Amino acid sequence: MADHLLLIVRLAGRRVALPAAEVEGVVELDGITPTPKAAAHVAGLSALRSRVLTVIDGLAALEFGRSPVDGLAEAIVVISGGHPYALLVEAVEDVVEINRAATPVRGRVGAGWDRVAAGMVEVEGSLLLLVDPHLLIAGPTAQAA
């Protein structure tokens, strides 16, 4: 079985894993410009190396409130639907390699998380939720649509 690279981040106070293949980069954003009439989980726009990123608030995408964005904001860059997005996270911890595929989520993992859960993975003796970053980007209204 092929090895899988995972990016371990902290989001809403929880350590979660994302497929590293889905992540274009890890960045610190200096300044987010609010966008009027955007969906509630869109924090705004930010410039990064001559391109504009739509900034997604990870907490708001889970419907857990809003992320504080004072000063530098840590984010991961994900291309979704051909467009670049920066997904705000509390912290980026590590990139790890695992040699097993994710297992299905058995039961409910909690409000907000159920919609974005792609499975469970064991990392260094801990069971972590594997999160689909594209579902975070889509936001809570995507499920209703």
N, CA, C and O atoms as CSV, one atom per row, in Angstrom:
chain,resi,resn,atom,element,x,y,z
A,1,MET,N,N,0.852,-1.180,0.000
A,1,MET,CA,C,0.000,0.000,0.000
A,1,MET,C,C,0.900,1.247,0.000
A,1,MET,O,O,1.909,1.283,0.704
A,2,ALA,N,N,0.545,2.231,-0.762
A,2,ALA,CA,C,1.338,3.449,-0.868
A,2,ALA,C,C,1.237,4.279,0.408
A,2,ALA,O,O,0.225,4.271,1.109
A,3,ASP,N,N,2.321,4.992,0.679
A,3,ASP,CA,C,2.323,5.887,1.832
A,3,ASP,C,C,1.541,7.152,1.491
A,3,ASP,O,O,1.445,7.547,0.330
A,4,HIS,N,N,0.985,7.777,2.528
A,4,HIS,CA,C,0.198,8.986,2.365
A,4,HIS,C,C,0.811,10.089,3.216
A,4,HIS,O,O,1.144,9.866,4.380
A,5,LEU,N,N,0.963,11.276,2.640
A,5,LEU,CA,C,1.430,12.432,3.402
A,5,LEU,C,C,0.229,13.212,3.902
A,5,LEU,O,O,-0.722,13.463,3.162
A,6,LEU,N,N,0.290,13.591,5.170
A,6,LEU,CA,C,-0.782,14.369,5.786
A,6,LEU,C,C,-0.200,15.627,6.404
A,6,LEU,O,O,0.905,15.613,6.947
A,7,LEU,N,N,-0.945,16.704,6.318
A,7,LEU,CA,C,-0.606,17.944,7.008
A,7,LEU,C,C,-1.445,17.983,8.274
A,7,LEU,O,O,-2.672,17.897,8.216
A,8,ILE,N,N,-0.787,18.112,9.411
A,8,ILE,CA,C,-1.482,18.171,10.692
A,8,ILE,C,C,-1.622,19.633,11.087
A,8,ILE,O,O,-0.633,20.361,11.175
A,9,VAL,N,N,-2.870,20.056,11.326
A,9,VAL,CA,C,-3.151,21.438,11.722
A,9,VAL,C,C,-4.043,21.423,12.950
A,9,VAL,O,O,-4.636,20.404,13.307
A,10,ARG,N,N,-4.120,22.579,13.582
A,10,ARG,CA,C,-5.058,22.778,14.691
A,10,ARG,C,C,-6.144,23.712,14.172
A,10,ARG,O,O,-5.873,24.800,13.663
A,11,LEU,N,N,-7.388,23.246,14.318
A,11,LEU,CA,C,-8.543,24.012,13.862
A,11,LEU,C,C,-9.651,23.835,14.889
A,11,LEU,O,O,-9.997,22.708,15.243
A,12,ALA,N,N,-10.198,24.924,15.360
A,12,ALA,CA,C,-11.258,24.905,16.381
A,12,ALA,C,C,-10.807,24.114,17.614
A,12,ALA,O,O,-11.590,23.383,18.220
A,13,GLY,N,N,-9.532,24.275,17.969
A,13,GLY,CA,C,-9.000,23.632,19.164
A,13,GLY,C,C,-8.743,22.150,19.013
A,13,GLY,O,O,-8.472,21.468,20.002
A,14,ARG,N,N,-8.820,21.638,17.806
A,14,ARG,CA,C,-8.686,20.203,17.572
A,14,ARG,C,C,-7.570,19.936,16.573
A,14,ARG,O,O,-7.447,20.641,15.571
A,15,ARG,N,N,-6.751,18.913,16.844
A,15,ARG,CA,C,-5.746,18.474,15.866
A,15,ARG,C,C,-6.463,17.654,14.803
A,15,ARG,O,O,-7.153,16.685,15.120
A,16,VAL,N,N,-6.299,18.043,13.547
A,16,VAL,CA,C,-6.906,17.319,12.440
A,16,VAL,C,C,-5.858,17.146,11.341
A,16,VAL,O,O,-4.839,17.836,11.319
A,17,ALA,N,N,-6.131,16.216,10.437
A,17,ALA,CA,C,-5.233,15.945,9.319
A,17,ALA,C,C,-5.908,16.335,8.011
A,17,ALA,O,O,-7.121,16.199,7.850
A,18,LEU,N,N,-5.093,16.821,7.085
A,18,LEU,CA,C,-5.561,17.112,5.728
A,18,LEU,C,C,-4.618,16.410,4.763
A,18,LEU,O,O,-3.424,16.303,5.041
A,19,PRO,N,N,-5.127,15.930,3.638
A,19,PRO,CA,C,-4.237,15.317,2.650
A,19,PRO,C,C,-3.238,16.363,2.138
A,19,PRO,O,O,-3.639,17.397,1.604
A,20,ALA,N,N,-1.952,16.094,2.300
A,20,ALA,CA,C,-0.933,17.063,1.890
A,20,ALA,C,C,-0.981,17.326,0.386
A,20,ALA,O,O,-0.609,18.411,-0.060
A,21,ALA,N,N,-1.426,16.365,-0.390
A,21,ALA,CA,C,-1.523,16.542,-1.841
A,21,ALA,C,C,-2.522,17.629,-2.221
A,21,ALA,O,O,-2.446,18.181,-3.319
A,22,GLU,N,N,-3.457,17.941,-1.327
A,22,GLU,CA,C,-4.463,18.974,-1.585
A,22,GLU,C,C,-3.970,20.371,-1.202
A,22,GLU,O,O,-4.621,21.367,-1.517
A,23,VAL,N,N,-2.831,20.446,-0.527
A,23,VAL,CA,C,-2.328,21.718,0.000
A,23,VAL,C,C,-1.196,22.220,-0.885
A,23,VAL,O,O,-0.190,21.537,-1.079
A,24,GLU,N,N,-1.376,23.415,-1.414
A,24,GLU,CA,C,-0.348,24.018,-2.267
A,24,GLU,C,C,0.762,24.665,-1.444
A,24,GLU,O,O,1.908,24.733,-1.889
A,25,GLY,N,N,0.428,25.137,-0.257
A,25,GLY,CA,C,1.437,25.784,0.576
A,25,GLY,C,C,0.879,26.190,1.921
A,25,GLY,O,O,-0.330,26.169,2.153
A,26,VAL,N,N,1.793,26.559,2.800
A,26,VAL,CA,C,1.467,27.091,4.122
A,26,VAL,C,C,1.993,28.515,4.146
A,26,VAL,O,O,3.156,28.753,3.822
A,27,VAL,N,N,1.137,29.472,4.530
A,27,VAL,CA,C,1.521,30.879,4.464
A,27,VAL,C,C,1.073,31.621,5.718
A,27,VAL,O,O,0.218,31.157,6.472
A,28,GLU,N,N,1.673,32.779,5.911
A,28,GLU,CA,C,1.192,33.741,6.903
A,28,GLU,C,C,0.678,34.935,6.120
A,28,GLU,O,O,1.408,35.542,5.336
A,29,LEU,N,N,-0.577,35.263,6.340
A,29,LEU,CA,C,-1.201,36.386,5.635
A,29,LEU,C,C,-1.056,37.643,6.464
A,29,LEU,O,O,-1.327,37.644,7.665
A,30,ASP,N,N,-0.630,38.706,5.823
A,30,ASP,CA,C,-0.495,39.993,6.485
A,30,ASP,C,C,-1.539,40.938,5.899
A,30,ASP,O,O,-1.278,41.657,4.935
A,31,GLY,N,N,-2.705,40.921,6.490
A,31,GLY,CA,C,-3.782,41.788,6.033
A,31,GLY,C,C,-4.827,41.052,5.225
A,31,GLY,O,O,-4.527,40.433,4.203
A,32,ILE,N,N,-6.045,41.128,5.693
A,32,ILE,CA,C,-7.190,40.532,5.001
A,32,ILE,C,C,-8.205,41.651,4.795
A,32,ILE,O,O,-8.631,42.302,5.748
A,33,THR,N,N,-8.581,41.863,3.544
A,33,THR,CA,C,-9.556,42.893,3.215
A,33,THR,C,C,-10.950,42.284,3.209
A,33,THR,O,O,-11.217,41.368,2.431
A,34,PRO,N,N,-11.850,42.779,4.068
A,34,PRO,CA,C,-13.215,42.227,4.096
A,34,PRO,C,C,-13.911,42.407,2.747
A,34,PRO,O,O,-13.639,43.357,2.014
A,35,THR,N,N,-14.801,41.487,2.440
A,35,THR,CA,C,-15.564,41.554,1.192
A,35,THR,C,C,-17.044,41.647,1.528
A,35,THR,O,O,-17.623,40.703,2.065
A,36,PRO,N,N,-17.660,42.788,1.211
A,36,PRO,CA,C,-19.088,42.952,1.508
A,36,PRO,C,C,-19.931,41.912,0.771
A,36,PRO,O,O,-19.615,41.526,-0.354
A,37,LYS,N,N,-20.986,41.473,1.408
A,37,LYS,CA,C,-21.976,40.554,0.845
A,37,LYS,C,C,-21.417,39.176,0.498
A,37,LYS,O,O,-22.041,38.429,-0.254
A,38,ALA,N,N,-20.253,38.836,1.037
A,38,ALA,CA,C,-19.705,37.489,0.824
A,38,ALA,C,C,-20.375,36.534,1.800
A,38,ALA,O,O,-20.988,36.963,2.777
A,39,ALA,N,N,-20.257,35.252,1.536
A,39,ALA,CA,C,-20.784,34.252,2.455
A,39,ALA,C,C,-20.145,34.430,3.833
A,39,ALA,O,O,-19.032,34.943,3.950
A,40,ALA,N,N,-20.851,34.009,4.857
A,40,ALA,CA,C,-20.407,34.235,6.240
A,40,ALA,C,C,-19.056,33.608,6.557
A,40,ALA,O,O,-18.351,34.102,7.436
A,41,HIS,N,N,-18.676,32.541,5.871
A,41,HIS,CA,C,-17.398,31.881,6.160
A,41,HIS,C,C,-16.230,32.466,5.362
A,41,HIS,O,O,-15.095,32.015,5.515
A,42,VAL,N,N,-16.489,33.452,4.525
A,42,VAL,CA,C,-15.424,34.128,3.779
A,42,VAL,C,C,-14.924,35.304,4.616
A,42,VAL,O,O,-15.667,36.244,4.900
A,43,ALA,N,N,-13.651,35.231,5.004
A,43,ALA,CA,C,-13.060,36.289,5.830
A,43,ALA,C,C,-12.715,37.521,4.994
A,43,ALA,O,O,-12.709,38.637,5.514
A,44,GLY,N,N,-12.430,37.330,3.706
A,44,GLY,CA,C,-12.084,38.448,2.841
A,44,GLY,C,C,-11.119,38.023,1.754
A,44,GLY,O,O,-11.096,36.865,1.338
A,45,LEU,N,N,-10.315,38.988,1.297
A,45,LEU,CA,C,-9.321,38.749,0.257
A,45,LEU,C,C,-7.950,39.130,0.778
A,45,LEU,O,O,-7.814,40.004,1.633
A,46,SER,N,N,-6.928,38.456,0.247
A,46,SER,CA,C,-5.557,38.777,0.629
A,46,SER,C,C,-4.670,38.559,-0.587
A,46,SER,O,O,-4.950,37.706,-1.430
A,47,ALA,N,N,-3.596,39.338,-0.669
A,47,ALA,CA,C,-2.649,39.198,-1.777
A,47,ALA,C,C,-1.470,38.345,-1.323
A,47,ALA,O,O,-0.966,38.476,-0.207
A,48,LEU,N,N,-1.054,37.471,-2.226
A,48,LEU,CA,C,0.100,36.614,-1.957
A,48,LEU,C,C,0.856,36.423,-3.259
A,48,LEU,O,O,0.335,35.845,-4.212
A,49,ARG,N,N,2.082,36.910,-3.294
A,49,ARG,CA,C,2.943,36.763,-4.469
A,49,ARG,C,C,2.200,37.093,-5.778
A,49,ARG,O,O,2.132,36.270,-6.691
A,50,SER,N,N,1.672,38.262,-5.842
A,50,SER,CA,C,1.009,38.802,-7.037
A,50,SER,C,C,-0.276,38.079,-7.439
A,50,SER,O,O,-0.701,38.164,-8.592
A,51,ARG,N,N,-0.884,37.381,-6.510
A,51,ARG,CA,C,-2.200,36.816,-6.820
A,51,ARG,C,C,-3.122,37.038,-5.626
A,51,ARG,O,O,-2.688,37.140,-4.479
A,52,VAL,N,N,-4.395,37.106,-5.941
A,52,VAL,CA,C,-5.401,37.361,-4.916
A,52,VAL,C,C,-5.984,36.029,-4.456
A,52,VAL,O,O,-6.368,35.189,-5.269
A,53,LEU,N,N,-6.043,35.852,-3.137
A,53,LEU,CA,C,-6.623,34.652,-2.544
A,53,LEU,C,C,-7.920,35.011,-1.845
A,53,LEU,O,O,-7.997,36.030,-1.159
A,54,THR,N,N,-8.932,34.188,-2.013
A,54,THR,CA,C,-10.128,34.296,-1.191
A,54,THR,C,C,-9.795,33.613,0.120
A,54,THR,O,O,-9.356,32.463,0.136
A,55,VAL,N,N,-10.003,34.322,1.223
A,55,VAL,CA,C,-9.638,33.799,2.543
A,55,VAL,C,C,-10.882,33.208,3.203
A,55,VAL,O,O,-11.893,33.887,3.383
A,56,ILE,N,N,-10.782,31.933,3.557
A,56,ILE,CA,C,-11.870,31.207,4.202
A,56,ILE,C,C,-11.554,31.093,5.688
A,56,ILE,O,O,-10.471,30.648,6.065
A,57,ASP,N,N,-12.491,31.492,6.518
A,57,ASP,CA,C,-12.347,31.379,7.960
A,57,ASP,C,C,-12.730,29.952,8.365
A,57,ASP,O,O,-13.897,29.571,8.282
A,58,GLY,N,N,-11.745,29.172,8.800
A,58,GLY,CA,C,-11.991,27.787,9.162
A,58,GLY,C,C,-13.028,27.628,10.266
A,58,GLY,O,O,-13.860,26.723,10.207
A,59,LEU,N,N,-12.987,28.492,11.269
A,59,LEU,CA,C,-13.985,28.418,12.346
A,59,LEU,C,C,-15.389,28.697,11.825
A,59,LEU,O,O,-16.338,27.992,12.168
A,60,ALA,N,N,-15.515,29.725,10.999
A,60,ALA,CA,C,-16.829,30.073,10.451
A,60,ALA,C,C,-17.337,28.989,9.507
A,60,ALA,O,O,-18.541,28.740,9.445
A,61,ALA,N,N,-16.432,28.341,8.769
A,61,ALA,CA,C,-16.839,27.256,7.876
A,61,ALA,C,C,-17.422,26.087,8.656
A,61,ALA,O,O,-18.260,25.345,8.145
A,62,LEU,N,N,-16.972,25.926,9.903
A,62,LEU,CA,C,-17.509,24.879,10.778
A,62,LEU,C,C,-18.687,25.373,11.608
A,62,LEU,O,O,-19.295,24.608,12.356
A,63,GLU,N,N,-19.004,26.661,11.469
A,63,GLU,CA,C,-20.057,27.329,12.244
A,63,GLU,C,C,-19.724,27.373,13.742
A,63,GLU,O,O,-20.582,27.153,14.597
A,64,PHE,N,N,-18.443,27.666,14.028
A,64,PHE,CA,C,-17.965,27.783,15.408
A,64,PHE,C,C,-17.584,29.216,15.773
A,64,PHE,O,O,-16.811,29.422,16.708
A,65,GLY,N,N,-18.101,30.198,15.066
A,65,GLY,CA,C,-17.741,31.591,15.345
A,65,GLY,C,C,-16.794,32.126,14.293
A,65,GLY,O,O,-16.779,31.647,13.159
A,66,ARG,N,N,-15.999,33.126,14.669
A,66,ARG,CA,C,-15.057,33.765,13.741
A,66,ARG,C,C,-13.654,33.683,14.299
A,66,ARG,O,O,-13.451,33.744,15.511
A,67,SER,N,N,-12.686,33.543,13.408
A,67,SER,CA,C,-11.277,33.536,13.804
A,67,SER,C,C,-10.803,34.958,14.042
A,67,SER,O,O,-11.141,35.862,13.278
A,68,PRO,N,N,-10.014,35.166,15.106
A,68,PRO,CA,C,-9.403,36.489,15.284
A,68,PRO,C,C,-8.325,36.682,14.218
A,68,PRO,O,O,-7.501,35.793,14.005
A,69,VAL,N,N,-8.324,37.813,13.561
A,69,VAL,CA,C,-7.336,38.058,12.502
A,69,VAL,C,C,-6.542,39.332,12.783
A,69,VAL,O,O,-6.428,40.204,11.922
A,70,ASP,N,N,-6.006,39.429,13.969
A,70,ASP,CA,C,-5.135,40.546,14.320
A,70,ASP,C,C,-3.705,40.185,13.942
A,70,ASP,O,O,-3.191,39.156,14.379
A,71,GLY,N,N,-3.064,41.015,13.140
A,71,GLY,CA,C,-1.688,40.743,12.739
A,71,GLY,C,C,-1.614,39.644,11.704
A,71,GLY,O,O,-2.488,39.524,10.846
A,72,LEU,N,N,-0.558,38.837,11.788
A,72,LEU,CA,C,-0.373,37.752,10.833
A,72,LEU,C,C,-1.353,36.625,11.103
A,72,LEU,O,O,-1.618,36.282,12.255
A,73,ALA,N,N,-1.886,36.057,10.041
A,73,ALA,CA,C,-2.833,34.952,10.153
A,73,ALA,C,C,-2.240,33.740,9.446
A,73,ALA,O,O,-1.812,33.837,8.296
A,74,GLU,N,N,-2.212,32.598,10.132
A,74,GLU,CA,C,-1.674,31.375,9.541
A,74,GLU,C,C,-2.749,30.713,8.685
A,74,GLU,O,O,-3.908,30.606,9.085
A,75,ALA,N,N,-2.335,30.271,7.496
A,75,ALA,CA,C,-3.299,29.690,6.561
A,75,ALA,C,C,-2.628,28.643,5.692
A,75,ALA,O,O,-1.406,28.620,5.542
A,76,ILE,N,N,-3.451,27.780,5.126
A,76,ILE,CA,C,-2.976,26.856,4.111
A,76,ILE,C,C,-3.621,27.261,2.792
A,76,ILE,O,O,-4.767,27.709,2.767
A,77,VAL,N,N,-2.886,27.103,1.701
A,77,VAL,CA,C,-3.396,27.467,0.379
A,77,VAL,C,C,-3.865,26.196,-0.320
A,77,VAL,O,O,-3.139,25.205,-0.403
A,78,VAL,N,N,-5.096,26.249,-0.819
A,78,VAL,CA,C,-5.715,25.124,-1.495
A,78,VAL,C,C,-6.327,25.636,-2.796
A,78,VAL,O,O,-6.989,26.673,-2.816
A,79,ILE,N,N,-6.099,24.899,-3.877
A,79,ILE,CA,C,-6.759,25.216,-5.141
A,79,ILE,C,C,-8.037,24.390,-5.184
A,79,ILE,O,O,-7.993,23.163,-5.092
A,80,SER,N,N,-9.163,25.057,-5.322
A,80,SER,CA,C,-10.448,24.368,-5.357
A,80,SER,C,C,-11.272,24.954,-6.499
A,80,SER,O,O,-11.484,26.165,-6.560
A,81,GLY,N,N,-11.724,24.110,-7.382
A,81,GLY,CA,C,-12.494,24.580,-8.532
A,81,GLY,C,C,-11.692,25.504,-9.420
A,81,GLY,O,O,-12.257,26.367,-10.093
A,82,GLY,N,N,-10.366,25.333,-9.429
A,82,GLY,CA,C,-9.493,26.168,-10.248
A,82,GLY,C,C,-9.141,27.519,-9.652
A,82,GLY,O,O,-8.443,28.306,-10.292
A,83,HIS,N,N,-9.610,27.810,-8.435
A,83,HIS,CA,C,-9.350,29.098,-7.790
A,83,HIS,C,C,-8.527,28.902,-6.526
A,83,HIS,O,O,-8.708,27.912,-5.818
A,84,PRO,N,N,-7.607,29.852,-6.229
A,84,PRO,CA,C,-6.798,29.721,-5.014
A,84,PRO,C,C,-7.533,30.264,-3.783
A,84,PRO,O,O,-8.114,31.349,-3.814
A,85,TYR,N,N,-7.492,29.489,-2.714
A,85,TYR,CA,C,-8.095,29.873,-1.439
A,85,TYR,C,C,-7.048,29.769,-0.342
A,85,TYR,O,O,-6.169,28.908,-0.386
A,86,ALA,N,N,-7.150,30.648,0.635
A,86,ALA,CA,C,-6.352,30.536,1.852
A,86,ALA,C,C,-7.322,30.147,2.958
A,86,ALA,O,O,-8.308,30.844,3.195
A,87,LEU,N,N,-7.050,29.057,3.624
A,87,LEU,CA,C,-7.901,28.549,4.679
A,87,LEU,C,C,-7.246,28.837,6.019
A,87,LEU,O,O,-6.193,28.283,6.335
A,88,LEU,N,N,-7.877,29.714,6.815
A,88,LEU,CA,C,-7.311,30.084,8.112
A,88,LEU,C,C,-7.367,28.907,9.073
A,88,LEU,O,O,-8.399,28.251,9.213
A,89,VAL,N,N,-6.236,28.648,9.735
A,89,VAL,CA,C,-6.138,27.619,10.765
A,89,VAL,C,C,-5.475,28.247,11.983
A,89,VAL,O,O,-4.840,29.296,11.881
A,90,GLU,N,N,-5.625,27.607,13.125
A,90,GLU,CA,C,-4.993,28.125,14.341
A,90,GLU,C,C,-3.491,27.896,14.331
A,90,GLU,O,O,-2.722,28.755,14.761
A,91,ALA,N,N,-3.075,26.736,13.839
A,91,ALA,CA,C,-1.646,26.420,13.785
A,91,ALA,C,C,-1.414,25.293,12.803
A,91,ALA,O,O,-2.264,24.421,12.618
A,92,VAL,N,N,-0.252,25.323,12.177
A,92,VAL,CA,C,0.210,24.218,11.351
A,92,VAL,C,C,1.269,23.507,12.179
A,92,VAL,O,O,2.249,24.122,12.598
A,93,GLU,N,N,1.075,22.205,12.416
A,93,GLU,CA,C,1.962,21.480,13.311
A,93,GLU,C,C,3.047,20.687,12.597
A,93,GLU,O,O,4.216,20.771,12.973
A,94,ASP,N,N,2.680,19.911,11.566
A,94,ASP,CA,C,3.661,18.986,11.011
A,94,ASP,C,C,3.143,18.379,9.713
A,94,ASP,O,O,1.955,18.460,9.401
A,95,VAL,N,N,4.049,17.777,8.971
A,95,VAL,CA,C,3.704,16.918,7.854
A,95,VAL,C,C,4.182,15.528,8.243
A,95,VAL,O,O,5.339,15.341,8.618
A,96,VAL,N,N,3.286,14.556,8.152
A,96,VAL,CA,C,3.632,13.186,8.539
A,96,VAL,C,C,3.285,12.232,7.410
A,96,VAL,O,O,2.429,12.507,6.570
A,97,GLU,N,N,3.981,11.096,7.419
A,97,GLU,CA,C,3.725,10.058,6.444
A,97,GLU,C,C,3.092,8.873,7.166
A,97,GLU,O,O,3.586,8.414,8.196
A,98,ILE,N,N,1.992,8.391,6.603
A,98,ILE,CA,C,1.361,7.202,7.172
A,98,ILE,C,C,1.319,6.132,6.093
A,98,ILE,O,O,1.336,6.440,4.902
A,99,ASN,N,N,1.265,4.878,6.512
A,99,ASN,CA,C,1.275,3.805,5.527
A,99,ASN,C,C,-0.057,3.075,5.447
A,99,ASN,O,O,-0.138,1.976,4.899
A,100,ARG,N,N,-1.095,3.684,5.991
A,100,ARG,CA,C,-2.437,3.102,5.922
A,100,ARG,C,C,-3.413,4.145,5.388
A,100,ARG,O,O,-3.272,5.344,5.626
A,101,ALA,N,N,-4.395,3.651,4.669
A,101,ALA,CA,C,-5.446,4.549,4.185
A,101,ALA,C,C,-6.358,4.935,5.350
A,101,ALA,O,O,-6.379,4.268,6.384
A,102,ALA,N,N,-7.094,5.999,5.170
A,102,ALA,CA,C,-8.053,6.438,6.194
A,102,ALA,C,C,-9.141,5.391,6.358
A,102,ALA,O,O,-9.500,4.689,5.413
A,103,THR,N,N,-9.654,5.303,7.567
A,103,THR,CA,C,-10.794,4.424,7.829
A,103,THR,C,C,-12.048,5.288,7.864
A,103,THR,O,O,-11.966,6.482,8.149
A,104,PRO,N,N,-13.195,4.704,7.582
A,104,PRO,CA,C,-14.436,5.493,7.607
A,104,PRO,C,C,-14.738,6.026,9.011
A,104,PRO,O,O,-14.360,5.426,10.017
A,105,VAL,N,N,-15.414,7.143,9.050
A,105,VAL,CA,C,-15.880,7.697,10.322
A,105,VAL,C,C,-17.088,6.877,10.746
A,105,VAL,O,O,-18.044,6.723,9.987
A,106,ARG,N,N,-17.036,6.364,11.936
A,106,ARG,CA,C,-18.144,5.550,12.454
A,106,ARG,C,C,-18.911,6.395,13.458
A,106,ARG,O,O,-18.430,6.641,14.565
A,107,GLY,N,N,-20.086,6.833,13.081
A,107,GLY,CA,C,-20.897,7.663,13.962
A,107,GLY,C,C,-20.637,9.143,13.728
A,107,GLY,O,O,-19.972,9.537,12.770
A,108,ARG,N,N,-21.172,9.936,14.616
A,108,ARG,CA,C,-21.048,11.389,14.512
A,108,ARG,C,C,-19.783,11.849,15.227
A,108,ARG,O,O,-19.429,11.322,16.281
A,109,VAL,N,N,-19.105,12.834,14.646
A,109,VAL,CA,C,-17.897,13.376,15.271
A,109,VAL,C,C,-18.131,14.762,15.863
A,109,VAL,O,O,-17.239,15.328,16.496
A,110,GLY,N,N,-19.316,15.303,15.662
A,110,GLY,CA,C,-19.641,16.584,16.276
A,110,GLY,C,C,-20.127,17.605,15.276
A,110,GLY,O,O,-19.846,17.529,14.080
A,111,ALA,N,N,-20.865,18.562,15.804
A,111,ALA,CA,C,-21.418,19.636,14.982
A,111,ALA,C,C,-20.310,20.300,14.179
A,111,ALA,O,O,-19.226,20.560,14.701
A,112,GLY,N,N,-20.580,20.569,12.930
A,112,GLY,CA,C,-19.597,21.204,12.060
A,112,GLY,C,C,-18.627,20.203,11.443
A,112,GLY,O,O,-18.346,20.271,10.246
A,113,TRP,N,N,-18.123,19.292,12.234
A,113,TRP,CA,C,-17.131,18.329,11.765
A,113,TRP,C,C,-17.741,17.256,10.874
A,113,TRP,O,O,-17.083,16.788,9.945
A,114,ASP,N,N,-18.969,16.859,11.133
A,114,ASP,CA,C,-19.597,15.785,10.354
A,114,ASP,C,C,-19.606,16.099,8.861
A,114,ASP,O,O,-19.424,15.201,8.039
A,115,ARG,N,N,-19.815,17.353,8.507
A,115,ARG,CA,C,-19.908,17.760,7.107
A,115,ARG,C,C,-18.565,17.690,6.388
A,115,ARG,O,O,-18.540,17.456,5.180
A,116,VAL,N,N,-17.447,17.886,7.089
A,116,VAL,CA,C,-16.133,17.966,6.439
A,116,VAL,C,C,-15.272,16.733,6.649
A,116,VAL,O,O,-14.173,16.645,6.101
A,117,ALA,N,N,-15.756,15.780,7.435
A,117,ALA,CA,C,-14.971,14.579,7.750
A,117,ALA,C,C,-14.867,13.653,6.549
A,117,ALA,O,O,-15.872,13.310,5.926
A,118,ALA,N,N,-13.636,13.252,6.232
A,118,ALA,CA,C,-13.396,12.316,5.133
A,118,ALA,C,C,-12.955,10.956,5.655
A,118,ALA,O,O,-12.823,10.011,4.878
A,119,GLY,N,N,-12.729,10.844,6.942
A,119,GLY,CA,C,-12.295,9.588,7.534
A,119,GLY,C,C,-11.511,9.843,8.806
A,119,GLY,O,O,-11.447,10.963,9.312
A,120,MET,N,N,-10.916,8.770,9.307
A,120,MET,CA,C,-10.074,8.837,10.501
A,120,MET,C,C,-8.715,8.237,10.148
A,120,MET,O,O,-8.631,7.277,9.383
A,121,VAL,N,N,-7.654,8.814,10.712
A,121,VAL,CA,C,-6.300,8.310,10.479
A,121,VAL,C,C,-5.567,8.226,11.811
A,121,VAL,O,O,-5.777,9.041,12.710
A,122,GLU,N,N,-4.704,7.221,11.915
A,122,GLU,CA,C,-3.873,7.108,13.112
A,122,GLU,C,C,-2.532,7.753,12.821
A,122,GLU,O,O,-1.836,7.381,11.877
A,123,VAL,N,N,-2.182,8.732,13.654
A,123,VAL,CA,C,-0.931,9.458,13.503
A,123,VAL,C,C,-0.218,9.447,14.846
A,123,VAL,O,O,-0.704,10.004,15.830
A,124,GLU,N,N,0.941,8.803,14.869
A,124,GLU,CA,C,1.780,8.777,16.070
A,124,GLU,C,C,0.985,8.364,17.313
A,124,GLU,O,O,1.125,8.968,18.376
A,125,GLY,N,N,0.161,7.344,17.170
A,125,GLY,CA,C,-0.599,6.818,18.293
A,125,GLY,C,C,-1.894,7.550,18.613
A,125,GLY,O,O,-2.611,7.154,19.531
A,126,SER,N,N,-2.204,8.602,17.879
A,126,SER,CA,C,-3.447,9.350,18.094
A,126,SER,C,C,-4.361,9.173,16.895
A,126,SER,O,O,-3.903,9.126,15.754
A,127,LEU,N,N,-5.644,9.077,17.161
A,127,LEU,CA,C,-6.635,8.982,16.097
A,127,LEU,C,C,-7.091,10.402,15.750
A,127,LEU,O,O,-7.634,11.108,16.600
A,128,LEU,N,N,-6.869,10.819,14.495
A,128,LEU,CA,C,-7.219,12.165,14.048
A,128,LEU,C,C,-8.279,12.107,12.968
A,128,LEU,O,O,-8.357,11.158,12.188
A,129,LEU,N,N,-9.082,13.140,12.947
A,129,LEU,CA,C,-10.084,13.308,11.905
A,129,LEU,C,C,-9.374,13.754,10.631
A,129,LEU,O,O,-8.566,14.683,10.666
A,130,LEU,N,N,-9.665,13.107,9.519
A,130,LEU,CA,C,-9.161,13.524,8.220
A,130,LEU,C,C,-10.205,14.455,7.620
A,130,LEU,O,O,-11.358,14.066,7.434
A,131,VAL,N,N,-9.800,15.679,7.319
A,131,VAL,CA,C,-10.727,16.722,6.870
A,131,VAL,C,C,-10.535,16.980,5.383
A,131,VAL,O,O,-9.405,17.053,4.900
A,132,ASP,N,N,-11.630,17.118,4.665
A,132,ASP,CA,C,-11.609,17.476,3.253
A,132,ASP,C,C,-11.586,19.003,3.159
A,132,ASP,O,O,-12.587,19.645,3.475
A,133,PRO,N,N,-10.462,19.604,2.729
A,133,PRO,CA,C,-10.382,21.068,2.696
A,133,PRO,C,C,-11.380,21.702,1.722
A,133,PRO,O,O,-11.787,22.847,1.918
A,134,HIS,N,N,-11.774,20.977,0.687
A,134,HIS,CA,C,-12.735,21.521,-0.281
A,134,HIS,C,C,-14.118,21.702,0.349
A,134,HIS,O,O,-14.859,22.612,-0.023
A,135,LEU,N,N,-14.459,20.841,1.295
A,135,LEU,CA,C,-15.740,20.989,1.991
A,135,LEU,C,C,-15.700,22.162,2.968
A,135,LEU,O,O,-16.723,22.809,3.192
A,136,LEU,N,N,-14.532,22.448,3.554
A,136,LEU,CA,C,-14.395,23.653,4.383
A,136,LEU,C,C,-14.561,24.898,3.519
A,136,LEU,O,O,-15.235,25.851,3.909
A,137,ILE,N,N,-13.942,24.881,2.348
A,137,ILE,CA,C,-14.026,26.026,1.439
A,137,ILE,C,C,-15.469,26.248,0.988
A,137,ILE,O,O,-15.921,27.389,0.891
A,138,ALA,N,N,-16.181,25.177,0.717
A,138,ALA,CA,C,-17.582,25.293,0.277
A,138,ALA,C,C,-18.456,25.935,1.344
A,138,ALA,O,O,-19.409,26.642,1.019
A,139,GLY,N,N,-18.146,25.699,2.601
A,139,GLY,CA,C,-18.883,26.334,3.698
A,139,GLY,C,C,-20.147,25.613,4.069
A,139,GLY,O,O,-20.559,24.669,3.396
A,140,PRO,N,N,-20.765,26.061,5.148
A,140,PRO,CA,C,-21.946,25.373,5.675
A,140,PRO,C,C,-23.155,25.450,4.766
A,140,PRO,O,O,-24.019,24.576,4.836
A,141,THR,N,N,-23.252,26.451,3.923
A,141,THR,CA,C,-24.426,26.579,3.062
A,141,THR,C,C,-24.397,25.582,1.914
A,141,THR,O,O,-25.428,25.351,1.282
A,142,ALA,N,N,-23.231,24.980,1.623
A,142,ALA,CA,C,-23.123,24.007,0.539
A,142,ALA,C,C,-23.948,22.769,0.838
A,142,ALA,O,O,-24.503,22.160,-0.077
A,143,GLN,N,N,-24.036,22.389,2.101
A,143,GLN,CA,C,-24.788,21.209,2.481
A,143,GLN,C,C,-26.289,21.445,2.282
A,143,GLN,O,O,-27.021,20.540,1.884
A,144,ALA,N,N,-26.726,22.652,2.560
A,144,ALA,CA,C,-28.154,22.978,2.423
A,144,ALA,C,C,-28.579,23.052,0.954
A,144,ALA,O,O,-29.740,22.804,0.627
A,145,ALA,N,N,-27.638,23.394,0.072
A,145,ALA,CA,C,-27.972,23.592,-1.346
A,145,ALA,C,C,-28.219,22.331,-2.089
A,145,ALA,O,O,-28.508,22.366,-3.285
